[in-house]
Every structure is written in C-alpha cells, then in structure tokens.
C-alpha cells in the first residue's frame, strides 16, 4: 500500500516538474532524482547495496546524507540567486532614478510653466 502511494507521489512530482519548462540539464537531473527515488521505493535493497558500496552502514543513513547535502545545496542556490536578484534590482533602481532625473530636467528646461505661456501669447 505505501509503495503505491509513494510511486503515485513520485509520478505526480514528475508531472509537476515537467510542467515548469526546465532547461536540459535541470530536467535531466530532476528526472534522474525521481528515477532513483522510484527505484528505491520499488527495491529498497538498492539503497542498502549503494550504502555498502560507499562504505555507509545502512541505506537509510545514505539517504539521510544525500537529503542533507541536497538541502544545503538548495539553500545555497536560493541564497546566491537572491543576492544576484538584489544586485540586479539595485542597478535597475539606479537607472530608473537617473532617467527620472533626466526627464524632470528636460521637462523643466523645455516646457514653460502655464503662466509664462499666457504672457508669451499676449
């Protein structure tokens, strides 16, 4: 029963990932992870065999290590993405401020106030 639920969850996650138009490398990595997860759900002995090959005591320990490292990688990825976006926003705000200043200066020098226009027309 639990195997069926986990497989359905993995399939749903795969559909969700595929619907987000990932580029080539990210899509391959995502489906490789999903495939590995499906394999471990179907045959848990593969996790134990991989753990033994890597010198880790049990398959569950190996999974814990992999999940922990993946979490750290994801956190670092989002941190660096956030920093990059903050720098991009700062550049855009500076450019917008300069453009608004130029527009205000241009408007002040080239457009006469309403009172001055009335005096000119007399």
N, C-alpha and C positions, 0 to 999 in steps of 0.2 A: 504494500500500500504506500509506504513512504517513498519507495523508489519511484513509483508512478507520479507522485506529487512533485518530487524533485525534478524528474525528467520534463514534466509539463512546465514547471517554473523555468527550467533552462531553455526550453523551446520558446516560451513567451519572451524571455530576455533576449534571445537571438532575434526574434521578430522586431522587438523594440530597438535593438542596436541597428539592425538593417534599415529601419525606417528613418534613421538620422543621418543618412548620406555621409558616412565616414570616408576618408580617403583610403587609398590602397593598403598602406601599412597598418593603420589603425584597425581597419576592417579585418585584415588577416589575423592580427594579434587578438582582437576581440573574439573571433570565431575559434581560434586555437585555444583560448582560455575556456570558452564554452564547451568545446570538444573534450578538453581534458577533464572538465567538471562532469560532463556526461559519462565519460569513461570511468571515472572514479565512482560515480553513482551506480553504474551498471556492474562494475567489477572492482570492489574496494581493495582487492588483493594487489592491484596495480600500484596503489599508493604505498602499500607496505613494501612491495618489491622496489619501488623507486627510492623509498626511505633507506632500505638496506643497501642499495647501490651507492647512495650518497653518504652512508655512514651515520644516518639518523636512526634513533631507536625504533620509532613506530611511524606508521603512515600518518596518523593524526598529528604527531609532532611536526612532521614535514609540512603538512597542510597549514598548521599554525604559523610556522616560519614564513611560508610563502605568502599567506594572507597578511602577516605583519609587514613584511617587506613591501608588498603591493600597496598597503595603506600608507606607508611612509612615502613611497614614490608618488602616489596620487596627491598626497598633501603637498609635497614639494612642487609638483607640476602646477597645482592650482595657485600656490603661493607665487611662483615665478610668473605665471600668466597674469595674476592680479597686479603684480609690480609692473609688468610690461604695459598693461592697460592703463595704469595710473600715469605712467610716463607719457603715453600717447594722449591721454586726456589733458595733461598739463600743456603739451605742445599745442593741442587744438584750442585750448582756452587762451593761451598767449596770442596765437594767430587771430582769434576772434576779437580779442581786446585791441590788437593793433589795427585790424580792419575797421572796427567801430570808431576808433580814434581818428583814422584817416577819413572815414565817412563824415564824422562830425566836423572835422577841419575843412573838408571840401564843402560841406553844406554851409558852414559859417562864412566862408570867403566868397562863394559863388551865388548864394541866394540872399538877396537883400531882405531885411525884415519888412513886414507888411506896411509899416508907417513910412519907411523910406520909399517904397514903391509908389505910394499915393502922392508923395511930394514930387517924385520924378514925373508922374503923369500930368501934373498941373501945369 
